[in-house]
Amino acid sequence: MTESEFLTEYDPAVYERPALAVDLVLLGLRAGRPAALLLKREQHPHAGRWALPGGFVGIDQTLDAAALHVLREKAGIAEVHLEQLYTFGALARDPRMRIVSVAYLALLPEAALAEALERAPSLVAARIEVPWSGEAGGDVAAVSAKGEVLPLAFDHADILAMAILRLRGKLDYSDVGFALLPEHFTLRQLQDVHEAVLGTTLNKPAFRRRMLDRGWLAPTGSREAGTSFRPAELYRFQPSR
């Protein structure tokens, strides 16, 4: 039998097929704390709970195309850098059927986060409470602006925890933290990002020396405006050669 003959006779219904979905962790900072964009589910299952923007992958869609579709349709964001975070495939993660979800992570500067909330009023920016230090891992909670813990749908608490864990793991050796900053920023703002993600206070002189020594910071020649004290110098991110 040739391969062409085999494929002609092959019956794809021989094996059960799990459904495939994508879920987006759109993460930024609000009031110095990590925050993620969530939607309240209006339909069963888990109606009334909060969920990450997500959707099923069409039979003619790539994973990236499905993620970009969710980004536009549910978050009102036309363009942002998305990267695959992790694949979640626990047998009972969805009560409807076997659904495997590929989670994507995008980091949003504060202005982009605010713009997304303006464009899609159904979204909320929930503060992510992380009770563990370093890269210990564990549970996280999503908290509303009123301080209420939001019940999360499916395994979306696990997805958020993985996003925080991955971000903490990459923060010190990569340039990932700059994605949470505006184009021009002060050293104080850069340290604020690291402290918010890591959940700890950093030594100011040591942090600044480490950042400057890496060659990632280029002075803009400008200083911040609208301050009542001596304005700080503004920098921009400069990729290492």
C-alpha contacts under 8 A as a table, 3 or more apart, distances in Angstrom:
res1	aa1	res2	aa2	distance
1	M	5	E	6.12
1	M	6	F	6.49
2	T	5	E	5.17
2	T	6	F	6.19
3	E	6	F	4.94
3	E	7	L	6.14
4	S	7	L	5.25
4	S	8	T	6.22
5	E	8	T	5.07
5	E	9	E	6.36
6	F	9	E	5.33
6	F	10	Y	5.92
7	L	10	Y	4.95
11	D	14	V	5.87
12	P	15	Y	6.44
13	A	16	E	6.61
18	P	97	M	7.62
18	P	98	R	5.12
18	P	99	I	5.56
18	P	100	V	6.82
19	A	56	F	7.49
19	A	97	M	7.76
19	A	98	R	6.31
19	A	99	I	4.66
19	A	100	V	6.27
20	L	56	F	5.90
20	L	57	V	5.63
20	L	99	I	5.67
20	L	100	V	5.04
20	L	101	S	5.82
20	L	102	V	7.76
21	A	54	G	7.15
21	A	55	G	5.51
21	A	56	F	4.07
21	A	57	V	5.17
21	A	99	I	6.88
21	A	100	V	6.16
21	A	101	S	4.52
21	A	102	V	6.31
22	V	54	G	5.42
22	V	55	G	5.66
22	V	56	F	6.31
22	V	57	V	6.81
22	V	63	L	7.31
22	V	66	A	6.99
22	V	67	A	6.06
22	V	101	S	5.12
22	V	102	V	4.81
22	V	103	A	5.62
22	V	104	Y	7.25
23	D	52	L	6.09
23	D	53	P	5.85
23	D	54	G	4.14
23	D	55	G	6.74
23	D	67	A	7.43
23	D	101	S	6.61
23	D	102	V	6.40
23	D	103	A	4.73
23	D	104	Y	6.23
24	L	52	L	5.99
24	L	53	P	5.55
24	L	54	G	6.03
24	L	67	A	7.20
24	L	70	V	7.94
24	L	71	L	7.60
24	L	103	A	5.77
24	L	104	Y	4.87
24	L	105	L	5.99
24	L	106	A	7.51
25	V	36	A	6.55
25	V	37	L	7.26
25	V	52	L	6.43
25	V	53	P	7.64
25	V	103	A	7.17
25	V	104	Y	6.02
25	V	105	L	4.80
25	V	106	A	6.24
25	V	159	I	7.81
25	V	160	L	6.94
25	V	163	A	7.29
26	L	36	A	5.50
26	L	37	L	5.67
26	L	105	L	6.15
26	L	106	A	5.00
26	L	107	L	6.10
26	L	108	L	6.87
27	L	34	P	6.91
27	L	35	A	5.72
27	L	36	A	4.55
27	L	37	L	6.83
27	L	105	L	7.38
27	L	106	A	6.15
27	L	107	L	4.99
27	L	108	L	5.94
28	G	34	P	5.81
28	G	35	A	5.35
28	G	36	A	6.37
28	G	107	L	5.76
28	G	108	L	4.87
28	G	109	P	6.02
28	G	110	E	6.33
28	G	113	L	6.44
28	G	180	L	6.29
29	L	32	G	5.85
29	L	33	R	5.25
29	L	34	P	4.56
29	L	35	A	5.40
29	L	108	L	7.96
29	L	109	P	7.33
29	L	110	E	6.15
29	L	180	L	7.31
29	L	193	V	7.79
29	L	196	A	7.69
30	R	33	R	5.38
30	R	34	P	6.45
30	R	35	A	6.15
30	R	110	E	6.94
30	R	127	R	7.54
32	G	192	D	6.93
32	G	193	V	7.46
32	G	196	A	5.74
33	R	127	R	6.57
33	R	128	I	7.35
33	R	196	A	5.27
33	R	197	V	7.39
34	P	127	R	5.91
34	P	128	I	5.59
34	P	129	E	7.94
34	P	196	A	6.45
34	P	197	V	6.44
35	A	125	A	5.71
35	A	126	A	5.19
35	A	127	R	4.26
35	A	128	I	5.39
36	A	124	V	7.98
36	A	125	A	5.34
36	A	126	A	5.40
36	A	127	R	6.65
36	A	128	I	6.99
37	L	52	L	6.82
37	L	53	P	7.73
37	L	123	L	6.07
37	L	124	V	5.50
37	L	125	A	4.60
37	L	126	A	6.32
38	L	50	W	6.13
38	L	51	A	5.40
38	L	52	L	4.94
38	L	53	P	6.47
38	L	123	L	5.53
38	L	124	V	5.39
38	L	125	A	6.42
38	L	126	A	6.81
39	L	50	W	5.49
39	L	51	A	5.31
39	L	52	L	6.25
39	L	53	P	6.43
39	L	122	S	6.23
39	L	123	L	5.12
39	L	124	V	6.61
40	K	47	A	7.77
40	K	48	G	6.01
40	K	49	R	5.72
40	K	50	W	4.39
40	K	51	A	6.22
40	K	122	S	7.51
40	K	123	L	7.82
41	R	44	H	7.65
41	R	46	H	6.89
41	R	47	A	5.00
41	R	48	G	5.32
41	R	49	R	5.66
41	R	50	W	5.93
41	R	51	A	6.68
42	E	47	A	5.13
42	E	48	G	6.04
43	Q	46	H	7.22
43	Q	47	A	4.83
43	Q	48	G	7.78
44	H	47	A	4.68
45	P	95	P	7.25
45	P	96	R	7.55
46	H	49	R	5.60
46	H	153	A	5.77
46	H	154	F	7.52
49	R	150	L	7.36
49	R	151	P	5.35
49	R	152	L	5.35
49	R	153	A	5.41
50	W	150	L	6.64
50	W	151	P	6.08
50	W	152	L	4.70
50	W	153	A	5.67
51	A	152	L	5.83
51	A	153	A	5.37
51	A	154	F	7.83
51	A	156	H	6.49
52	L	156	H	6.74
53	P	70	V	6.74
53	P	71	L	7.59
53	P	74	K	6.19
53	P	75	A	7.04
54	G	67	A	7.70
54	G	70	V	5.96
54	G	74	K	7.84
55	G	66	A	7.63
55	G	70	V	6.47
56	F	66	A	7.48
57	V	61	Q	6.18
57	V	62	T	7.43
57	V	63	L	6.66
57	V	66	A	5.51
58	G	61	Q	4.99
58	G	62	T	7.92
58	G	66	A	7.25
61	Q	65	A	5.95
61	Q	66	A	6.07
62	T	65	A	5.13
62	T	66	A	6.24
63	L	66	A	5.17
63	L	67	A	6.22
63	L	102	V	7.94
64	D	67	A	5.05
64	D	68	L	6.17
65	A	68	L	5.14
65	A	69	H	6.14
66	A	69	H	5.05
66	A	70	V	6.36
67	A	70	V	5.21
67	A	71	L	6.15
67	A	104	Y	7.46
68	L	71	L	4.86
68	L	72	R	6.27
69	H	72	R	5.30
69	H	73	E	6.00
70	V	73	E	5.16
70	V	74	K	5.44
70	V	75	A	7.06
71	L	74	K	5.86
71	L	75	A	5.14
71	L	76	G	6.46
71	L	77	I	5.67
71	L	78	A	7.08
72	R	75	A	5.71
72	R	76	G	4.69
72	R	77	I	4.97
72	R	78	A	5.38
72	R	79	E	7.99
73	E	76	G	5.79
73	E	77	I	7.96
74	K	120	A	7.37
75	A	116	A	6.35
75	A	119	R	7.73
75	A	120	A	5.98
75	A	123	L	7.29
76	G	116	A	6.14
76	G	119	R	5.76
76	G	120	A	5.77
77	I	80	V	7.30
77	I	116	A	6.30
80	V	106	A	6.90
80	V	108	L	7.96
81	H	106	A	5.95
81	H	107	L	7.66
82	L	104	Y	6.11
82	L	105	L	5.63
82	L	106	A	4.89
83	E	104	Y	5.41
83	E	105	L	5.46
83	E	106	A	6.73
84	Q	102	V	7.13
84	Q	103	A	6.05
84	Q	104	Y	4.37
84	Q	105	L	6.26
85	L	102	V	7.51
85	L	103	A	5.37
85	L	104	Y	4.98
85	L	105	L	5.74
85	L	162	M	7.83
85	L	163	A	6.94
85	L	166	R	7.86
86	Y	102	V	6.09
86	Y	103	A	5.47
86	Y	104	Y	7.32
86	Y	162	M	7.80
87	T	100	V	7.23
87	T	101	S	5.82
87	T	102	V	4.44
87	T	103	A	6.06
88	F	100	V	5.88
88	F	101	S	5.22
88	F	102	V	6.28
88	F	103	A	7.39
88	F	159	I	7.93
89	G	93	R	7.12
89	G	99	I	6.89
89	G	100	V	4.55
89	G	101	S	6.45
90	A	93	R	5.32
90	A	100	V	7.59
91	L	94	D	7.87
91	L	98	R	6.28
91	L	99	I	7.94
92	A	95	P	6.29
92	A	98	R	7.10
93	R	98	R	7.74
93	R	99	I	7.33
93	R	154	F	5.80
93	R	155	D	6.05
94	D	97	M	6.21
94	D	98	R	6.71
94	D	99	I	6.39
94	D	154	F	5.96
95	P	98	R	7.95
103	A	159	I	7.18
105	L	163	A	6.97
107	L	179	A	5.87
107	L	180	L	5.97
108	L	111	A	7.84
108	L	112	A	5.66
108	L	113	L	5.77
108	L	179	A	6.52
108	L	180	L	5.45
109	P	112	A	5.34
109	P	113	L	6.28
109	P	179	A	6.42
109	P	180	L	4.22
109	P	181	L	5.11
109	P	182	P	6.04
110	E	113	L	5.08
110	E	114	A	6.24
110	E	180	L	7.02
110	E	181	L	7.27
110	E	182	P	7.67
111	A	114	A	5.15
111	A	115	E	6.14
111	A	182	P	7.78
112	A	115	E	4.95
112	A	116	A	6.17
113	L	116	A	5.21
113	L	117	L	6.45
114	A	117	L	5.17
114	A	118	E	6.32
115	E	118	E	5.03
115	E	119	R	6.21
116	A	119	R	5.16
116	A	120	A	6.02
116	A	123	L	7.97
117	L	120	A	5.32
117	L	121	P	5.79
117	L	122	S	7.88
117	L	123	L	5.90
117	L	124	V	6.76
117	L	125	A	7.59
118	E	121	P	5.97
120	A	123	L	5.78
121	P	124	V	7.70
124	V	144	S	7.97
125	A	144	S	7.52
126	A	142	A	5.51
126	A	143	V	5.28
126	A	144	S	5.14
126	A	145	A	7.01
127	R	142	A	5.58
127	R	143	V	4.98
127	R	144	S	6.40
127	R	145	A	7.50
128	I	140	V	6.64
128	I	141	A	5.70
128	I	142	A	4.79
128	I	143	V	6.32
129	E	140	V	5.62
129	E	141	A	5.10
129	E	142	A	6.30
129	E	143	V	7.06
130	V	133	S	7.85
130	V	139	D	7.25
130	V	140	V	4.98
130	V	141	A	6.91
130	V	199	G	7.78
131	P	138	G	7.97
131	P	139	D	7.47
131	P	140	V	6.76
132	W	135	E	7.84
132	W	136	A	6.29
132	W	137	G	6.49
132	W	138	G	6.71
133	S	136	A	6.15
133	S	137	G	7.87
133	S	198	L	7.54
133	S	199	G	7.09
134	G	137	G	7.86
134	G	168	R	7.26
134	G	198	L	6.62
135	E	165	L	5.96
135	E	168	R	6.76
135	E	169	G	6.72
137	G	161	A	7.19
137	G	162	M	7.87
137	G	165	L	6.24
138	G	161	A	6.79
139	D	157	A	7.16
139	D	158	D	7.06
139	D	161	A	6.27
140	V	157	A	6.37
140	V	158	D	7.76
140	V	160	L	7.23
140	V	161	A	5.70
141	A	149	V	6.67
141	A	150	L	7.53
141	A	157	A	6.88
142	A	149	V	5.80
142	A	150	L	5.51
142	A	151	P	7.69
142	A	152	L	7.70
142	A	157	A	7.88
143	V	146	K	7.84
143	V	147	G	5.66
143	V	148	E	5.36
143	V	149	V	4.42
143	V	150	L	5.61
144	S	147	G	5.18
144	S	148	E	5.19
144	S	149	V	6.40
144	S	150	L	6.56
145	A	148	E	7.42
152	L	155	D	7.61
152	L	156	H	6.19
152	L	157	A	6.34
153	A	156	H	6.02
153	A	157	A	7.92
154	F	157	A	7.98
155	D	158	D	5.35
155	D	159	I	6.58
156	H	159	I	4.84
156	H	160	L	6.17
157	A	160	L	5.15
157	A	161	A	6.16
158	D	161	A	5.02
158	D	162	M	6.17
159	I	162	M	5.13
159	I	163	A	6.29
160	L	163	A	5.02
160	L	164	I	6.38
161	A	164	I	5.25
161	A	165	L	6.14
162	M	165	L	4.98
162	M	166	R	5.97
163	A	166	R	5.20
163	A	167	L	6.06
164	I	167	L	5.10
164	I	168	R	6.07
164	I	197	V	7.48
165	L	168	R	5.24
165	L	169	G	6.15
166	R	169	G	5.08
166	R	170	K	6.29
167	L	170	K	5.27
167	L	171	L	5.90
167	L	176	V	7.72
167	L	197	V	7.47
168	R	171	L	5.25
168	R	172	D	7.62
168	R	197	V	6.44
168	R	198	L	6.05
169	G	172	D	7.12
170	K	173	Y	5.83
170	K	174	S	5.62
170	K	176	V	6.87
171	L	174	S	5.67
171	L	175	D	6.93
171	L	176	V	5.96
171	L	177	G	6.00
171	L	194	H	7.39
174	S	177	G	7.76
175	D	178	F	5.95
175	D	179	A	7.96
176	V	179	A	5.84
176	V	180	L	8.00
177	G	180	L	5.74
177	G	181	L	7.42
177	G	190	L	7.88
177	G	193	V	6.80
177	G	194	H	7.00
178	F	181	L	5.25
178	F	190	L	7.61
178	F	237	F	6.95
179	A	182	P	7.86
180	L	193	V	7.16
181	L	184	H	7.72
181	L	185	F	6.84
181	L	189	Q	7.68
181	L	190	L	7.35
181	L	193	V	7.76
182	P	185	F	6.20
183	E	236	R	6.00
183	E	237	F	7.44
184	H	220	T	7.72
184	H	234	L	5.86
184	H	235	Y	5.47
184	H	236	R	4.91
184	H	237	F	7.88
185	F	189	Q	6.19
185	F	190	L	7.07
185	F	234	L	5.13
185	F	235	Y	5.36
185	F	236	R	6.44
186	T	189	Q	5.17
186	T	190	L	6.43
186	T	224	E	7.61
186	T	232	A	6.33
186	T	233	E	6.02
186	T	234	L	4.82
186	T	235	Y	5.99
187	L	190	L	4.98
187	L	191	Q	6.19
187	L	208	R	6.93
187	L	233	E	7.86
187	L	234	L	7.65
187	L	235	Y	7.55
188	R	191	Q	5.12
188	R	192	D	6.08
189	Q	192	D	4.91
189	Q	193	V	6.36
190	L	193	V	5.27
190	L	194	H	6.60
191	Q	194	H	5.14
191	Q	195	E	6.11
191	Q	202	L	7.64
191	Q	204	K	7.77
191	Q	207	F	7.29
191	Q	208	R	7.91
192	D	195	E	5.13
192	D	196	A	5.99
193	V	196	A	5.15
193	V	197	V	6.23
194	H	197	V	5.30
194	H	198	L	5.96
195	E	198	L	5.14
195	E	199	G	5.49
195	E	200	T	5.28
195	E	201	T	5.64
195	E	202	L	6.57
196	A	199	G	5.19
196	A	200	T	7.19
202	L	207	F	6.76
203	N	206	A	5.54
203	N	207	F	5.96
204	K	207	F	5.26
204	K	208	R	6.19
205	P	208	R	5.31
205	P	209	R	6.09
206	A	209	R	5.19
206	A	210	R	6.16
207	F	210	R	5.18
207	F	211	M	6.25
208	R	211	M	5.16
208	R	212	L	6.08
209	R	212	L	5.24
209	R	213	D	5.99
210	R	213	D	5.18
210	R	214	R	6.46
211	M	214	R	5.44
211	M	215	G	7.32
211	M	216	W	7.03
211	M	217	L	7.36
212	L	215	G	5.79
212	L	216	W	6.89
212	L	217	L	6.22
214	R	217	L	7.87
214	R	240	S	7.99
215	G	218	A	7.75
215	G	238	Q	7.30
215	G	239	P	7.94
215	G	240	S	6.44
216	W	237	F	5.70
216	W	238	Q	4.70
216	W	239	P	5.69
216	W	240	S	6.06
217	L	235	Y	6.04
217	L	236	R	5.86
217	L	237	F	5.17
217	L	238	Q	5.47
218	A	235	Y	5.43
218	A	236	R	5.35
218	A	237	F	6.31
218	A	238	Q	5.87
219	P	222	S	7.78
219	P	233	E	7.45
219	P	234	L	6.28
219	P	235	Y	4.47
219	P	236	R	6.49
220	T	233	E	7.88
220	T	234	L	5.83
220	T	235	Y	5.29
220	T	236	R	6.55
221	G	233	E	7.36
221	G	234	L	7.09
222	S	233	E	6.13
222	S	234	L	5.65
223	R	231	P	5.73
223	R	232	A	5.46
223	R	233	E	4.38
223	R	234	L	5.13
224	E	227	T	7.30
224	E	231	P	5.33
224	E	232	A	5.72
224	E	233	E	6.46
224	E	234	L	6.24
225	A	231	P	6.59
227	T	230	R	7.15
227	T	231	P	6.09
228	S	231	P	7.95
